[in-house]
C-alpha cells in the first residue's frame, strides 16, 4: 500500500511539474509603434492584455514594446533594414499604404487564415478592410482610424449672420448634398467681402504633399487603382481638381502662399476659430489644438462651443460628399517565429475597451462598430458625432508605385495653385511625369 501511495504521489508530482514546465514556456514577442505621448496606447494596450493572452494560450510572454517618436521616414527605413536582415519586430505599426510595398517584398505575412480564428475582427468597420488588403488578401489589422473633414468656425458663421439652427444643421445638410463645395467657397467669399475674415482666410487647406489632396480628385470621379491592380490617372477628374484648387487663391478665399505655409502658424490661426472660416484637416488635430494652442481659452470646451466639423461637401452630384481616412495598421513581419501568438495579441487589443483607450485619449475614430454604443466613446461629443464619416470614407490604394502617382499628382497641384501653369497644363505635367516614372505601369484616361 505504501508503494502504491508513493507511486501515486510521484505521478501526481510529475504531472504538476510537467504542467508547470508547459505553463512557463516563454515566447518572445516584440512590438514597435510610432507616435507621440498622446498615442501611447498603440503600444501600451499590449501590456494591458498580456496576462489575458498568457492565460488563453497557456504560455508566458516576454513582451518588448518600443514606442517611437521618430520621423516617419526614419521609422520605416529602420523596419526595412531589420526586415531585410530577418530581424524585424513581430508586430509593426505603420500606415496602411505600406502594405502595398511590404507585402510584395515579402516583409509581412498575409493574415486571412489567422483572422478567421478570432471573432474580435468581425466587428471592424467594413470600409476599413479595403485599406488593409493587397492582391486579394488581408495583410494588416487597423489600429485606429480617422476622418479628414472640413472644420468650420461657428463663431464666424454667426458673425456672417447665420442662425444657430443653420449652423447646427450644416453637417447634416452637407451629408445630404444640400450644401456643396461650391456653396462653401461662396460662403467664404461672402465672409471676405463683408469683412468677417481677412482676404485669404476663408478656406485653409493642407500646406504640403499628403493624402489630404485626394478628395479633390476622388470628388470629381477619379480612380487611382482598378480591380486588376493597375494604377489609373483620370485626366478629366484631375482637371476638375486642379481647376478647383486654382480657384481658391483666385477667388480670394485662400492665401496665395498657403502651399509651404508653416504648420504651427496655421494652427495658431485656425484653432481660436476667430480668424479662419473653413479648414481642411484631420479629426485628431482637435486634441492637439485643445492642449497646445487654446488651453488658455478653455481648450476642449472652447472648441465645442466655437468649432464644428463636416464631410467634404459634394464637388459633383454623382460623387456626393466624402472624406478620407488613413488608418494606422498592425502588420506581422515575416521575421516572426510565432505569428499565431502575435495574432492572439492583436485580437486582444481589437476590442471596444482597448480601442476606446486610444481613441478617447488621442481623438482618433474607433475601428469597431460597437464603439458607437459604448461608453466613454458614446458620450464623447466629437468622436461619436464624427463616427458616421467612416461610411463616406475613401483611402489611398495599397500599391508599390502609389508614391510615384502621388508625387506626380502633387506636381500638378503646386503648378495650378501657384499659377505657374493653367489647370490644363498642370494635367499635362502630371501625365508626362507619370509616363516617365511608371511607363506601362500607369493607365492614362
N, C-alpha and C positions, 0 to 999 in steps of 0.2 A: 504494500500500500504506500509505503514511503517512497519507493522508486517511482511508482505511477504518479504520485503527487509531485515529486521532484521534476519528473519529465514534463508534466503539465505546466509547471511554473516556468521551466526553461523555454517551452514552446511559446507560452504567452509573452514572456520577456522578449524572446526573439522576434515575435510578430510586432510587438510595440517598438522595438529598436528598428525593425525594418520600416515601419510606418514613419517613425521619426526621421529616419535617414531620407525617405522619399520626400517628406514634407519639407525637409531642409535643403532640397535640391535648389541651388541658386542659379537664376537666369539673369544675365546682364542685359539690360536694355538701355540704350542711350537715345535721348530726345533733344533735338535742337530747334529752338524757336527764335523769333525775331520780333522786335517791337520795343516800345518804351515801358516805363513803370506801369502805365495805365493798362498795358496789355499783359500783365504778369500772369494772368490765369491761363494763357496759352500753354505755358509750361507747368505752372503750379497745380493745375487740375489733375495732372498725372500723379502728383504726390498725394493729392486728396483721395484718389481712388486706388492707391497702391495696395492697401490691405484687402480691399474688396476683391481685387483681381487675384491676389495671392490665395485667398480663401477659395475662390471659384476654381482655380487651376491646381490647387494643392502644391504650390511652389513658393519659393522665397525669391523676391525680386530685388535686384540691385540696380536701382534707377540712377542714371546720370542725366540730370536736366541742365541744359545750357540755354540761357535766355540772353540773346544778343541785342544790343542797341546799335549794331554796325550799320553802315550804309548798305543798301540792297546789293549793289554790285560786289562789294567785298564779301558779304554773307554768301551770296550764290556762288561766287568763284571758289570760296573755301570748300563748299559742298562738292563742286565739280572735281576739284583736286583730290578730295578724300574719296569720292566715288570711283575715280579712275584708278586709285590705289587699292580699292576694295576695303576701305576703312571708313566709309560714311556712317553716320549715326543710323540706328534702326529706323527712327522716325524723323522726318524732316518737314518743317513747316515752311511753305513758300506760297507765292502767288500761283493761282490755278494755271496761268498761262505757261508755267514751266513744264507742265505735263507734256505739252506738245514738243518740247525739246528733250526732256529727260527720259520719256518712255521709249522713243525710237533709239535713243543712245544706250538703252539698257541699264540706266542708273536707278530706276524704280521698277516695282513689280505690279502687274495687274491684280486687282482686288476682288473681282466678281465672285469667285468661289468663297473667299473669306467673308465677304459682305453677307452672303446667303446664310452664314452660320450665326448671325447676330441680328436679332429683331430690332435692336435700337435704331438701326439705319432706315427702317421702314417709314419713319415719320419725318424724314428730312424733306424740306420744301422741294417739290418736284422740279421747279425751274432751275434749281441749283445743280442738278445732276449733269446737265449738259456741259457745264464748265469743268466737270471732273473727268471727262471722258476723252479718249483718243482712239481712233481706229477701231471703233465698235466695242471697246472695253472701258471699264472704270478703273482709274489709276489713283484716285485721291478721294479723301473724305473732307467735306467742307468743315472748317473750324469756326468761321464766322461769316457773316455776310453784311452787306451794307447797300444803301441806295445812294445814287449820285443825283440828288434832287436840285430844284431851284429853291433857294431861300428867298423869302420876301420880308420886307420891313412893314410890320403892322403900323408902326409909328408913322412912317412916311406915307403909306396909303391913306391913313386917317388925315394927314396934312393935305393930301390931294383931294379930300372931300368924300372918300369912301365911308359908307356907314359900317357899323360894327357887323351887321348881318352880311354885307358884301365882302368884308374881309374874312369873316369866319367861313363863308361858303366857297372861297376861292379854290382850295384844294379839290373840293368835290366838282366844281364847275370845270376845272382842268381835267379831272378824271373822266368827266362825261363829254369832253370835247367842246364844251361851250365857251371856253376861254383858251384861245390858241396862242401859239408862239408869236404870231403877228400882233395879237391883242396885247401881249406882254410888252413887246418892243414899242408899240404905240403908246402904251401907258407910261413907259419910261420916257418917251419923247415928250409927252404931256408934262411929266414931272419936271423935266429940264426947262421946257418952255414957260412953266408957271413959277419957276424958281424954287420948287420944293427940293430939288437936288441940283448940284452944280453940273455943268456940261461934262459928260464923260462918266458920271456917277449913277446913271440909270441902270446899267447892267454890267456886272463884273463876271468875267469867265476865267478859266484857268490860264495862268501866265506862261505855261511851259508845255512841252510834249507830255502826253499821258492818255489814259483811257477815256478821260472826260470829254474828249473831242469826238468820240464815236457816235453819240446820239445825233449829231448833225447829219452824218452820213446815213445812219440807220433810219433816222426820222424822215428821210427822203426816199426810202425804199431800197437802200443799198444793201447788198450782201457782201460778206467778206470771205466766207468759205461755203461751198456747196456740199451736198451729201457725199460725193466721192472723194472729199478731202482736198479738192482743188481750190486754191485761192482765187478770188474774183475781185476786180476793181470795176465798179459800175460808174461810167463817166457821167451819166445823167444825174445819178444821185450825188456824185462828187461835185458836179456843177451847182446843184441846188444848195449843197452845204457851203461851198466857197462863196456863192452869191450872198447867202445869209450872213456868213461870218464877215464878209467885206462890208456889209451894210451897217454893222454895229457902230464903228467909228464914223462912217459917212453920215449917219443919222444923228450923231452927237450923243448917243447913249452910253458909249464905251470909250474909255481913254484910248487915244491913238498909240500910247506906249504900254498898253496892257500886256502885250507879249514881252516877257522879260521883266515884268514888274516884280518888286520884292514881295515875297510871301508875307513876311512879318508886317510890312506896311499895309498890305492888302487886308490882313485880318484886323489890324488896328482900325481900319476904316469901315470894315463890314460889321464886326461884332457889336458895336454900340447901337446899330440899327438906326442911326440918325444921319447917315451920310450916303449910303448906297441903297438903292431901292430893291434891286434884284441881284442875286449872286448865285452862280452855279458852283456847287461844292459837293461835299460828302457828309453823310449823317454823323460820322464820328467827329467832325470838326466842332460840333455843338459843345462837346465836353471840353475840348481844348480852349474854346473861346470863354466858356464859363469860368474856367480855372485861371487861365493865363492872360486874358485880355479885358474882362469886365468884372472881375471879382469885386472890385470896389463899387460897382454899380448894383450889385446884387446877384451876380453870377447866373445860375440856372433860373432862378425866379425871374430875373430881369429878362432873360431870353424868352421865357414862356409868355411873358406879357407883351413883348415887343417884336418877336420874330416868329415866322411861320415857315413851313416847307411844303412843296408840292412837286408833282411829277413834272418832267419836261412837257410843256404844253405841245399839242399836236402841231407838227410842221406841215403835214399833209393829212387830208381827211382819211386817206387809205391806211396810213400807218397809225394814226392816233397818238395819244400820249405815251410816254415811255420813260424809263430810267435805265441806269446801268449799274451792274454790281460786279465787284471784283473780289470774290471770296478768297480768303487765305485758306490753304488746304493742307491737310496732313497727308504725307506720302510715306510708304515703306520702301526703304532703299534695298537694292539687290544685294547689298553687303550684309543685310541682316541674317543671322543664323537662326532666328526664332520669329519668323513673320507671324505665326499664329498667336504668339504671346503679344507681339506688338499690336495685332489687330484686336485682341481682347482689351488692351488698354484703350485703344481708340473707341471701341464700343462703350466702354465705361465712362468716357468723357463726352460721349454724344448723347447726353441726357438733358432733360429740362433743367435739373438742378445745377449741373456742371456748366452748361452753356449760359444759363442766366447769370452766373457769377461773372463771366467775361462780358456778356452783353451789357449788363447794367453798369459795370464799372467803366467800360470803355466806349459806351454809346454805339455799339455795333448791333445790327439787327440779328435776331435769332435765326437759327438754321432749322428749327423744328416747328411743325405746325402747332404742337401742344403748348409751346411757349406763350402763344397769344392769350391763352386762358389761365396761365399760371402766374401766381404772384412770385416776385415783385414786378415781372415784366408787364403783366396786365395793367398794373396801376401806374406804370411809367408813362407820363404824358407825352413823351416824344416817341419812344420806340414803339409803343402799342399803336399809336396813330399813324406811324410810318410803315408798319409791317406789311400793309396791303400793297406797297410799292413792289414787293417781290413778285406779285402777279403780273407786273408790267415790265419786268426787268429783262435786259439783254446782257450778254457778256462777250468779251473778245474770244475768238476761237483759239483752241489749242492746236497750234501748227508750228513746225520748226522754223518757218520763214515769216511768221507773223511780224516779227520786229522789223523786217525789211519793208513789209506792207505799211506798217505804222509810220516808219520814217519817211516814206515817200508821200503818204497822206499828209504828214506834218509839213513837209516842204511846201505843198500846195497851200496849206493853211497860213503859214507865215507870209508867203508871197501875196496871197489875197488880202490878208488882214492889214499888212503894211502898205498896200497899194503898189508894191513893186511889180505886180502883174495883175492883169484882169482875171476874173474868175475862170474864163475860158483858157487863158494862158497858164493859170495855176493847174488846171486839169491836165493840160498837155505836159507840164513839168512833172507832175506825179506819174503820168503814164510812161514817159520816157525813162524816169528813174526806175520804175518797177520793171520795165522791159530789160533795162541794162543789168539790174540786180538779179532778177529771177528768170529771165528768158522764157522758156516754155513752162515754167512753174507758176505762171500767172495768166489768167484769162481776162482779157480786157473786153468789156461790153460797151 
